[in-house]
Amino acid sequence: MAGRMDGKVVFITGAARGQGRSHAVRLAEEGADIIAVDLCAPVESLDGFYDLPGEDELQETARLVEALDRRIVTRVADVRDLDALKSAVHDGVAELGAVNAIVANAGIFTFGTDTHQVSETSWKDIQDINLTGVWHTYAAAAEHLIKAGAGGSVIIISSLAGFKGLANVAAYTTAKHGIVGLMKVLANELGPHGIRVNTIHPNSIDTPMVKNKRTYGLFRPDLDEPTASDAEAAFAGLNPFGKAWIEPVHVSNAVLWLASDESYYVSGGQIPVDGGAAVQ
């Protein structure tokens, strides 16, 4: 059914590319207007892992949304900076009129061979962005969401690592478990307002955060320069579907359902989009 998001405004973090861009486009296809933010700058602890998107990629997200005849407000903002997020939301509401849903999507990924080898900087960056950044995302838009009334939705992008204790991924796994706890608290706080709160738990998604040489090396440490082809079988072994990398749109379809009225009484849930990886 088309138009499931007609008249609604969605605030999305990490919207310059990957899952965030996919969420913005999929929601816009169903009638949503978008407030989109991204850091659009490097994070030091990611050096040697993968590059973050630039402002040009955030503008490409805007172009794709506008091509669907929807409105979008973009701002460069760091989820570690609550005031910057509040300013971005304020600007978005001034132009678009409301916030009906929040998609806390921004996150980074690093790992170490063993937990004691994770650097202090990497640990701190992941907690600040993937955990505290989700709280900031909610806090920046909460008053607008509550003001918009019943039917609102908070959607937090967790991970397979929010279900499992993934070896060699301690900082990321800790943060992704932490936002599940935040989700459960918010589901109780916002239920009286008719607002639902859920987490989505993707497996390996076809984005640069996952598809890069450093991550391939996690699965193929026997190779000096592993490629996607070298690592594909190992990634595919993570789920019963045998799917190495899930297309972002399938996560976005879950985001759409949780943001739409079709999920009106779904709250406090942990929704897997992982090809069965969580139960393998």
C-alpha contacts under 8 A as a table, 3 or more apart, distances in Angstrom:
res1	aa1	res2	aa2	distance
1	M	4	R	6.71
2	A	30	E	5.70
3	G	6	D	5.15
3	G	29	E	7.74
3	G	30	E	4.46
3	G	31	G	5.23
4	R	30	E	5.34
4	R	31	G	6.79
4	R	260	S	5.97
4	R	261	D	7.49
5	M	8	K	5.51
5	M	27	L	6.79
5	M	28	A	7.73
5	M	30	E	5.17
5	M	31	G	4.81
5	M	32	A	4.95
5	M	259	A	7.74
5	M	260	S	6.07
6	D	30	E	6.63
6	D	31	G	4.29
6	D	32	A	5.66
7	G	31	G	6.90
7	G	32	A	6.47
7	G	33	D	7.72
8	K	31	G	7.43
8	K	32	A	5.15
8	K	33	D	6.38
8	K	98	A	7.74
8	K	99	V	7.35
8	K	100	N	5.69
8	K	101	A	7.74
9	V	32	A	5.56
9	V	33	D	4.75
9	V	34	I	5.64
9	V	35	I	7.32
9	V	96	L	7.05
9	V	97	G	7.88
9	V	98	A	6.13
9	V	99	V	5.10
9	V	100	N	5.31
9	V	101	A	6.60
10	V	32	A	6.73
10	V	33	D	6.36
10	V	34	I	5.02
10	V	35	I	6.10
10	V	99	V	5.88
10	V	100	N	5.92
10	V	101	A	4.74
10	V	102	I	5.68
10	V	103	V	7.19
11	F	34	I	5.99
11	F	35	I	4.59
11	F	36	A	6.12
11	F	89	V	7.48
11	F	99	V	6.66
11	F	101	A	6.34
11	F	102	I	4.83
11	F	103	V	6.07
11	F	141	A	7.91
12	I	15	A	6.11
12	I	20	G	6.85
12	I	24	A	7.23
12	I	34	I	7.25
12	I	35	I	6.14
12	I	36	A	5.07
12	I	37	V	6.46
12	I	102	I	6.16
12	I	103	V	4.77
12	I	104	A	6.18
12	I	105	N	6.69
13	T	20	G	6.77
13	T	36	A	6.07
13	T	37	V	4.99
13	T	38	D	5.89
13	T	79	V	7.70
13	T	103	V	6.66
13	T	104	A	5.65
13	T	105	N	5.31
13	T	106	A	5.11
13	T	137	T	7.49
14	G	17	R	7.33
14	G	20	G	5.27
14	G	21	R	7.80
14	G	36	A	7.63
14	G	37	V	6.07
14	G	38	D	4.63
14	G	39	L	7.24
14	G	104	A	7.98
14	G	105	N	5.67
14	G	106	A	4.04
14	G	107	G	7.16
15	A	18	G	7.61
15	A	19	Q	7.44
15	A	20	G	3.93
15	A	21	R	4.75
15	A	23	H	7.90
15	A	24	A	7.02
15	A	36	A	5.59
15	A	37	V	5.81
15	A	38	D	5.71
15	A	58	L	6.58
15	A	61	T	7.16
15	A	105	N	7.78
15	A	106	A	7.58
16	A	20	G	6.50
16	A	21	R	5.67
16	A	36	A	7.88
16	A	37	V	7.40
16	A	38	D	5.91
16	A	40	C	7.61
16	A	53	P	6.39
16	A	54	G	7.56
16	A	55	E	7.45
16	A	57	E	5.18
16	A	58	L	3.85
16	A	59	Q	7.42
16	A	60	E	7.52
16	A	61	T	5.98
17	R	20	G	5.84
17	R	21	R	4.65
17	R	22	S	7.36
17	R	53	P	6.85
17	R	57	E	6.39
17	R	58	L	6.95
17	R	61	T	7.06
18	G	21	R	5.58
18	G	22	S	6.29
18	G	206	D	7.86
18	G	207	T	5.25
18	G	208	P	7.26
18	G	248	P	6.95
19	Q	22	S	4.97
19	Q	23	H	6.07
19	Q	105	N	7.57
19	Q	207	T	7.31
19	Q	248	P	5.39
19	Q	249	V	7.69
19	Q	251	V	7.55
19	Q	252	S	7.31
20	G	23	H	5.15
20	G	24	A	6.28
20	G	105	N	6.20
20	G	106	A	7.44
21	R	24	A	5.09
21	R	25	V	6.22
21	R	61	T	5.75
22	S	25	V	5.26
22	S	26	R	6.02
22	S	248	P	6.24
22	S	249	V	5.96
22	S	252	S	6.21
23	H	26	R	5.19
23	H	27	L	6.03
23	H	249	V	7.36
23	H	251	V	7.87
23	H	252	S	4.80
23	H	255	V	6.93
23	H	256	L	7.72
24	A	27	L	5.36
24	A	28	A	6.05
24	A	34	I	6.65
24	A	36	A	7.77
24	A	61	T	7.56
24	A	65	V	7.04
25	V	28	A	5.00
25	V	29	E	6.09
25	V	61	T	7.60
25	V	64	L	6.70
25	V	65	V	5.59
26	R	29	E	5.10
26	R	30	E	6.77
26	R	249	V	7.40
26	R	252	S	6.31
26	R	253	N	7.25
26	R	256	L	7.18
27	L	30	E	5.24
27	L	31	G	6.60
27	L	32	A	5.44
27	L	33	D	7.94
27	L	252	S	7.91
27	L	256	L	6.02
28	A	31	G	4.96
28	A	32	A	4.54
28	A	33	D	6.17
28	A	34	I	7.35
28	A	65	V	6.07
28	A	68	L	6.74
28	A	70	R	6.19
29	E	32	A	7.30
29	E	68	L	6.41
31	G	70	R	6.91
32	A	70	R	6.90
33	D	70	R	5.62
33	D	71	R	5.01
33	D	72	I	5.77
33	D	96	L	7.27
34	I	70	R	7.97
34	I	71	R	6.47
34	I	72	I	4.62
34	I	73	V	6.37
35	I	72	I	5.75
35	I	73	V	4.86
35	I	74	T	6.02
35	I	88	A	7.88
35	I	89	V	7.07
35	I	92	G	5.62
36	A	72	I	7.08
36	A	73	V	6.12
36	A	74	T	4.75
36	A	75	R	6.46
37	V	58	L	7.80
37	V	74	T	5.68
37	V	75	R	4.93
37	V	76	V	5.55
37	V	77	A	5.86
37	V	88	A	7.45
38	D	58	L	7.08
38	D	75	R	6.97
38	D	76	V	5.28
38	D	77	A	5.58
38	D	78	D	6.63
38	D	106	A	7.58
39	L	76	V	5.54
39	L	77	A	5.09
39	L	78	D	4.80
39	L	79	V	7.51
40	C	52	L	6.75
40	C	53	P	5.42
40	C	54	G	4.29
40	C	55	E	5.14
40	C	58	L	7.65
40	C	76	V	6.43
40	C	77	A	7.93
41	A	52	L	6.57
41	A	53	P	7.08
41	A	54	G	6.24
42	P	46	L	7.62
42	P	51	D	6.97
42	P	52	L	5.93
43	V	46	L	5.61
43	V	47	D	7.33
43	V	52	L	7.72
44	E	47	D	5.67
45	S	110	T	7.99
45	S	121	T	6.29
45	S	122	S	5.18
45	S	125	D	7.14
46	L	49	F	5.23
46	L	50	Y	6.24
46	L	51	D	7.24
46	L	108	I	8.00
46	L	109	F	7.84
46	L	110	T	6.87
46	L	122	S	7.77
47	D	50	Y	6.74
47	D	51	D	7.47
48	G	214	R	7.32
49	F	110	T	7.06
49	F	212	N	7.26
49	F	213	K	7.56
49	F	214	R	5.40
49	F	215	T	7.51
50	Y	208	P	7.00
50	Y	209	M	6.63
50	Y	212	N	6.53
50	Y	214	R	7.74
53	P	56	D	7.94
53	P	57	E	6.10
53	P	58	L	7.70
54	G	57	E	5.54
54	G	58	L	6.90
55	E	58	L	5.05
55	E	59	Q	6.33
55	E	76	V	7.36
56	D	59	Q	5.06
56	D	60	E	6.30
57	E	60	E	4.87
57	E	61	T	6.43
58	L	61	T	5.12
58	L	62	A	6.49
58	L	74	T	7.33
59	Q	62	A	4.88
59	Q	63	R	6.21
59	Q	74	T	7.60
60	E	63	R	4.92
60	E	64	L	6.24
61	T	64	L	5.19
61	T	65	V	6.30
62	A	65	V	5.18
62	A	66	E	6.05
62	A	72	I	6.20
62	A	73	V	7.77
62	A	74	T	7.10
63	R	66	E	5.13
63	R	67	A	6.03
64	L	67	A	5.09
64	L	68	L	6.80
65	V	68	L	5.33
65	V	69	D	7.00
65	V	70	R	5.86
65	V	71	R	7.09
65	V	72	I	6.84
66	E	69	D	4.97
66	E	70	R	5.07
66	E	71	R	6.01
66	E	72	I	6.97
67	A	70	R	7.33
71	R	96	L	7.68
73	V	91	D	7.74
73	V	92	G	5.64
73	V	95	E	7.76
74	T	88	A	7.91
75	R	88	A	5.95
77	A	81	D	7.43
77	A	84	A	5.69
77	A	85	L	6.13
77	A	88	A	7.31
78	D	81	D	5.39
78	D	84	A	6.85
78	D	85	L	7.14
79	V	82	L	6.58
79	V	84	A	7.84
79	V	85	L	6.55
79	V	106	A	7.59
79	V	129	I	6.24
79	V	133	G	4.67
79	V	134	V	7.44
79	V	136	H	6.40
79	V	137	T	6.59
80	R	128	D	6.07
80	R	129	I	5.91
80	R	132	T	7.01
80	R	133	G	5.30
80	R	136	H	7.17
81	D	84	A	5.38
81	D	85	L	6.49
81	D	136	H	7.61
82	L	85	L	5.14
82	L	86	K	6.16
82	L	136	H	5.44
82	L	137	T	7.61
82	L	139	A	7.87
82	L	140	A	6.56
83	D	86	K	5.03
83	D	87	S	6.17
83	D	140	A	7.78
84	A	87	S	5.10
84	A	88	A	6.26
85	L	88	A	5.02
85	L	89	V	6.18
85	L	136	H	7.48
85	L	137	T	6.87
85	L	140	A	5.82
86	K	89	V	5.15
86	K	90	H	6.01
86	K	140	A	4.60
86	K	141	A	6.94
87	S	90	H	5.01
87	S	91	D	6.19
88	A	91	D	5.21
88	A	92	G	6.19
89	V	92	G	4.95
89	V	93	V	6.05
89	V	140	A	6.86
89	V	141	A	6.33
90	H	93	V	5.24
90	H	94	A	6.09
91	D	94	A	5.11
91	D	95	E	6.47
92	G	95	E	5.32
92	G	96	L	5.79
92	G	97	G	7.53
92	G	98	A	7.95
93	V	96	L	5.01
93	V	97	G	4.60
93	V	98	A	5.00
93	V	99	V	6.77
94	A	97	G	5.76
94	A	98	A	7.97
98	A	144	H	6.36
98	A	145	L	7.43
98	A	148	A	6.55
99	V	102	I	7.41
99	V	141	A	7.11
99	V	144	H	5.61
99	V	145	L	5.15
99	V	148	A	6.72
100	N	144	H	7.92
100	N	145	L	5.53
100	N	148	A	6.20
100	N	151	G	7.68
100	N	152	G	5.04
100	N	153	S	6.75
101	A	145	L	6.84
101	A	152	G	5.50
101	A	153	S	4.69
101	A	154	V	5.69
101	A	155	I	7.61
101	A	259	A	6.23
102	I	137	T	7.87
102	I	138	Y	7.10
102	I	141	A	7.56
102	I	153	S	6.44
102	I	154	V	4.80
102	I	155	I	6.00
103	V	154	V	6.22
103	V	155	I	4.80
103	V	156	I	5.90
103	V	157	I	7.43
103	V	255	V	7.87
104	A	134	V	5.69
104	A	137	T	6.22
104	A	138	Y	7.47
104	A	154	V	7.76
104	A	155	I	6.25
104	A	156	I	4.80
104	A	157	I	6.12
105	N	134	V	7.90
105	N	156	I	6.42
105	N	157	I	5.19
106	A	129	I	7.34
106	A	130	N	6.90
106	A	133	G	7.73
106	A	134	V	7.78
107	G	126	I	7.60
107	G	129	I	5.98
107	G	130	N	4.89
108	I	126	I	6.42
108	I	129	I	7.19
108	I	130	N	6.77
108	I	209	M	7.20
109	F	126	I	7.21
109	F	172	Y	6.37
109	F	209	M	6.66
110	T	122	S	7.08
110	T	126	I	7.93
110	T	169	V	7.29
110	T	171	A	7.89
110	T	172	Y	7.13
111	F	118	V	6.76
111	F	168	N	5.98
111	F	169	V	4.91
111	F	170	A	7.21
111	F	171	A	7.39
111	F	172	Y	7.60
112	G	115	T	6.32
112	G	117	Q	5.78
112	G	118	V	5.08
112	G	168	N	5.54
112	G	169	V	6.69
113	T	117	Q	6.57
113	T	118	V	7.81
113	T	168	N	5.42
114	D	117	Q	5.38
114	D	118	V	7.07
114	D	167	A	7.73
114	D	168	N	5.18
115	T	118	V	5.56
115	T	168	N	5.97
115	T	169	V	7.32
115	T	170	A	5.83
118	V	122	S	6.66
118	V	123	W	6.64
118	V	171	A	7.81
119	S	122	S	5.19
119	S	123	W	6.23
120	E	123	W	5.22
120	E	124	K	6.14
121	T	124	K	5.18
121	T	125	D	6.03
122	S	125	D	5.17
122	S	126	I	6.19
122	S	171	A	7.86
123	W	126	I	5.40
123	W	127	Q	6.33
123	W	171	A	5.40
124	K	127	Q	5.24
124	K	128	D	5.95
125	D	128	D	5.10
125	D	129	I	6.00
126	I	129	I	5.28
126	I	130	N	5.41
126	I	131	L	7.35
126	I	171	A	6.43
126	I	172	Y	6.35
126	I	175	A	7.11
127	Q	130	N	5.43
127	Q	131	L	5.05
127	Q	132	T	6.26
127	Q	171	A	7.15
127	Q	172	Y	7.72
127	Q	175	A	5.73
128	D	131	L	5.91
128	D	132	T	4.88
128	D	133	G	5.87
129	I	132	T	5.93
129	I	133	G	4.50
129	I	134	V	7.32
130	N	133	G	5.60
130	N	134	V	6.28
130	N	172	Y	7.67
130	N	175	A	5.94
130	N	176	K	7.17
131	L	134	V	5.32
131	L	135	W	6.71
131	L	175	A	5.20
131	L	176	K	7.14
131	L	178	G	6.55
131	L	179	I	5.98
132	T	135	W	5.09
132	T	136	H	6.16
133	G	136	H	4.92
133	G	137	T	6.05
134	V	137	T	4.96
134	V	138	Y	6.33
134	V	156	I	7.48
134	V	179	I	7.28
135	W	138	Y	5.22
135	W	139	A	5.99
135	W	182	L	7.74
136	H	139	A	4.93
136	H	140	A	5.87
137	T	140	A	5.37
137	T	141	A	6.70
138	Y	141	A	5.52
138	Y	142	A	5.57
138	Y	154	V	7.81
139	A	142	A	5.18
139	A	143	E	7.85
140	A	143	E	7.80
141	A	144	H	5.49
141	A	145	L	6.17
142	A	145	L	5.03
142	A	146	I	6.13
143	E	146	I	5.25
143	E	147	K	6.05
144	H	147	K	5.03
144	H	148	A	6.23
145	L	148	A	5.22
145	L	149	G	6.96
145	L	152	G	6.56
146	I	149	G	5.39
146	I	150	A	7.77
146	I	152	G	7.67
146	I	193	H	6.84
146	I	195	I	7.73
148	A	152	G	7.33
149	G	152	G	6.65
149	G	193	H	6.66
149	G	194	G	7.13
149	G	195	I	7.63
150	A	193	H	5.74
150	A	194	G	4.21
150	A	195	I	5.63
151	G	194	G	5.80
151	G	195	I	5.55
151	G	196	R	7.51
151	G	261	D	6.67
151	G	264	Y	6.51
152	G	194	G	7.01
152	G	195	I	4.61
152	G	196	R	6.47
152	G	259	A	7.40
153	S	195	I	5.48
153	S	196	R	4.93
153	S	197	V	5.82
153	S	258	L	6.94
153	S	259	A	5.54
154	V	195	I	7.62
154	V	196	R	6.31
154	V	197	V	4.64
154	V	198	N	6.49
154	V	259	A	7.65
155	I	197	V	6.01
155	I	198	N	5.31
155	I	199	T	5.77
155	I	200	I	7.25
155	I	255	V	6.93
155	I	258	L	7.09
155	I	259	A	7.45
156	I	179	I	7.53
156	I	183	M	7.40
156	I	197	V	7.85
156	I	198	N	6.31
156	I	199	T	4.64
156	I	200	I	6.31
157	I	199	T	5.70
157	I	200	I	5.01
157	I	201	H	6.43
157	I	202	P	7.82
158	S	161	A	7.47
158	S	162	G	5.85
158	S	176	K	5.27
158	S	177	H	7.72
158	S	179	I	7.00
158	S	180	V	7.34
158	S	199	T	5.97
158	S	200	I	5.56
158	S	201	H	4.93
158	S	202	P	7.11
159	S	162	G	5.06
159	S	163	F	7.33
159	S	176	K	6.35
159	S	200	I	6.91
159	S	201	H	3.97
159	S	202	P	4.88
159	S	203	N	6.24
160	L	163	F	5.41
160	L	164	K	6.34
160	L	201	H	5.29
160	L	202	P	5.74
160	L	203	N	5.22
160	L	272	P	7.59
160	L	274	D	7.16
160	L	277	A	7.36
160	L	278	A	6.38
161	A	164	K	5.06
161	A	165	G	6.39
161	A	166	L	6.14
161	A	172	Y	7.31
161	A	173	T	4.85
161	A	176	K	6.12
161	A	177	H	7.15
161	A	201	H	7.91
162	G	165	G	7.93
162	G	173	T	6.14
162	G	174	T	7.79
162	G	175	A	7.96
162	G	176	K	4.58
162	G	177	H	4.40
162	G	178	G	7.91
162	G	180	V	7.00
162	G	201	H	6.88
163	F	177	H	7.06
163	F	201	H	7.90
163	F	278	A	6.61
164	K	173	T	7.69
164	K	278	A	7.20
165	G	170	A	7.78
165	G	173	T	6.52
166	L	169	V	5.70
166	L	170	A	7.10
166	L	173	T	6.65
167	A	170	A	6.86
169	V	172	Y	5.71
169	V	173	T	5.92
170	A	173	T	5.13
170	A	174	T	5.95
171	A	174	T	5.21
171	A	175	A	6.32
172	Y	175	A	5.23
172	Y	176	K	6.14
173	T	176	K	5.13
173	T	177	H	6.13
174	T	177	H	5.27
174	T	178	G	6.13
175	A	178	G	4.88
175	A	179	I	6.43
176	K	179	I	5.46
176	K	180	V	6.78
177	H	180	V	5.30
177	H	181	G	6.86
178	G	181	G	5.27
178	G	182	L	6.53
179	I	182	L	4.79
179	I	183	M	6.05
180	V	183	M	4.99
180	V	184	K	6.37
180	V	199	T	6.62
180	V	270	Q	7.78
181	G	184	K	5.22
181	G	185	V	6.44
182	L	185	V	5.20
182	L	186	L	6.20
183	M	186	L	5.14
183	M	187	A	6.03
183	M	197	V	6.07
183	M	198	N	6.11
183	M	199	T	6.74
183	M	268	G	6.71
184	K	187	A	5.11
184	K	188	N	6.57
184	K	197	V	7.61
184	K	198	N	7.87
184	K	268	G	5.52
185	V	188	N	5.38
185	V	189	E	6.31
186	L	189	E	4.85
186	L	190	L	5.74
186	L	197	V	6.46
187	A	190	L	5.43
187	A	191	G	5.73
187	A	195	I	7.71
187	A	196	R	5.94
187	A	197	V	4.95
187	A	198	N	7.49
187	A	267	S	6.12
187	A	268	G	5.41
188	N	191	G	5.42
188	N	192	P	7.75
189	E	192	P	6.91
190	L	193	H	5.26
190	L	194	G	6.63
190	L	195	I	5.26
190	L	196	R	6.66
190	L	197	V	7.73
191	G	194	G	5.06
191	G	195	I	5.39
191	G	196	R	6.19
192	P	195	I	7.45
196	R	264	Y	7.47
196	R	265	Y	7.15
196	R	266	V	6.53
196	R	267	S	4.68
196	R	268	G	7.33
197	V	266	V	7.92
197	V	267	S	5.08
197	V	268	G	5.75
197	V	269	G	7.55
198	N	258	L	7.75
198	N	266	V	7.79
198	N	267	S	5.63
198	N	268	G	5.19
198	N	269	G	4.95
198	N	270	Q	6.10
198	N	271	I	7.47
199	T	268	G	7.79
199	T	269	G	6.32
199	T	270	Q	4.92
199	T	271	I	6.12
200	I	251	V	7.81
200	I	254	A	7.64
200	I	255	V	7.78
200	I	270	Q	5.84
200	I	271	I	4.66
200	I	272	P	5.83
200	I	273	V	6.98
201	H	270	Q	6.87
201	H	271	I	5.86
201	H	272	P	4.55
201	H	273	V	5.75
201	H	274	D	7.00
202	P	205	I	6.97
202	P	251	V	6.83
202	P	272	P	6.04
202	P	273	V	4.65
202	P	274	D	5.06
203	N	245	W	7.86
203	N	246	I	7.29
203	N	273	V	6.62
203	N	274	D	4.44
203	N	275	G	7.56
203	N	277	A	7.00
204	S	210	V	6.50
204	S	235	F	7.49
204	S	244	A	7.03
204	S	245	W	5.26
204	S	246	I	6.24
204	S	274	D	7.55
205	I	210	V	6.56
205	I	245	W	4.96
205	I	246	I	4.65
205	I	247	E	5.99
205	I	248	P	6.14
206	D	210	V	6.72
206	D	211	K	6.51
206	D	245	W	5.01
206	D	246	I	5.69
206	D	247	E	5.43
206	D	248	P	6.44
207	T	210	V	5.69
207	T	211	K	5.93
207	T	248	P	7.58
208	P	211	K	4.87
208	P	212	N	6.07
209	M	212	N	6.89
210	V	215	T	6.25
211	K	215	T	6.74
211	K	216	Y	7.14
211	K	228	A	7.01
212	N	215	T	5.56
212	N	216	Y	6.25
212	N	228	A	7.73
213	K	216	Y	4.98
213	K	217	G	6.16
213	K	225	E	7.08
213	K	226	P	6.23
213	K	227	T	6.43
213	K	228	A	7.77
214	R	217	G	5.11
214	R	218	L	6.74
215	T	218	L	5.10
215	T	219	F	7.06
216	Y	219	F	5.47
216	Y	220	R	6.08
216	Y	226	P	5.95
216	Y	227	T	6.60
216	Y	228	A	6.66
216	Y	230	D	7.74
216	Y	231	A	5.49
217	G	220	R	4.68
217	G	221	P	4.94
217	G	222	D	7.92
217	G	223	L	7.16
217	G	224	D	7.81
217	G	225	E	7.65
217	G	226	P	6.03
217	G	231	A	7.85
218	L	221	P	5.87
219	F	231	A	6.19
219	F	234	A	6.29
219	F	235	F	7.60
220	R	223	L	5.87
220	R	226	P	6.60
220	R	230	D	7.31
220	R	231	A	6.20
221	P	224	D	7.35
223	L	226	P	5.52
226	P	230	D	5.79
226	P	231	A	6.96
227	T	230	D	5.10
227	T	231	A	6.45
228	A	231	A	5.23
228	A	232	E	5.81
229	S	232	E	5.18
229	S	233	A	7.84
230	D	233	A	7.33
231	A	234	A	5.44
231	A	235	F	6.32
232	E	235	F	5.18
232	E	236	A	6.04
232	E	244	A	5.65
233	A	236	A	4.99
233	A	237	G	6.23
233	A	244	A	6.93
234	A	237	G	5.16
234	A	238	L	7.08
234	A	244	A	7.63
235	F	238	L	5.53
235	F	243	K	7.44
235	F	244	A	4.60
235	F	245	W	7.24
236	A	239	N	6.32
236	A	241	F	7.72
236	A	242	G	4.46
236	A	243	K	4.69
236	A	244	A	3.79
236	A	245	W	7.44
237	G	240	P	7.29
237	G	242	G	5.82
237	G	243	K	7.73
237	G	244	A	7.41
238	L	242	G	7.29
238	L	244	A	7.64
238	L	277	A	5.83
238	L	280	Q	7.71
239	N	242	G	5.60
239	N	243	K	6.82
239	N	274	D	7.07
239	N	275	G	5.55
239	N	276	G	5.52
239	N	277	A	4.10
239	N	278	A	7.83
239	N	280	Q	6.40
240	P	243	K	7.90
240	P	275	G	6.32
240	P	276	G	5.80
240	P	277	A	6.53
240	P	280	Q	6.77
241	F	275	G	5.38
241	F	276	G	7.05
242	G	275	G	7.89
243	K	246	I	6.70
243	K	275	G	7.25
246	I	250	H	7.32
246	I	274	D	7.64
247	E	250	H	5.99
247	E	251	V	7.67
248	P	251	V	5.39
248	P	252	S	6.34
249	V	252	S	4.69
249	V	253	N	6.06
250	H	253	N	5.11
250	H	254	A	6.71
250	H	273	V	7.40
251	V	254	A	5.23
251	V	255	V	6.36
251	V	273	V	6.26
252	S	255	V	4.79
252	S	256	L	6.06
253	N	256	L	5.03
253	N	257	W	6.29
254	A	257	W	5.11
254	A	258	L	6.23
254	A	273	V	7.81
255	V	258	L	5.21
255	V	259	A	6.04
256	L	259	A	5.07
256	L	260	S	5.99
257	W	260	S	5.21
257	W	261	D	7.70
257	W	262	E	6.25
257	W	263	S	6.16
258	L	261	D	7.70
258	L	262	E	7.39
258	L	263	S	5.39
258	L	266	V	7.64
259	A	263	S	7.37
260	S	263	S	6.23
260	S	264	Y	7.42
261	D	264	Y	4.89
263	S	266	V	5.18
266	V	269	G	6.88
272	P	276	G	7.75
272	P	278	A	7.48
273	V	276	G	7.77
274	D	277	A	5.39
274	D	278	A	7.07
276	G	279	V	5.73
276	G	280	Q	6.44
277	A	280	Q	5.13
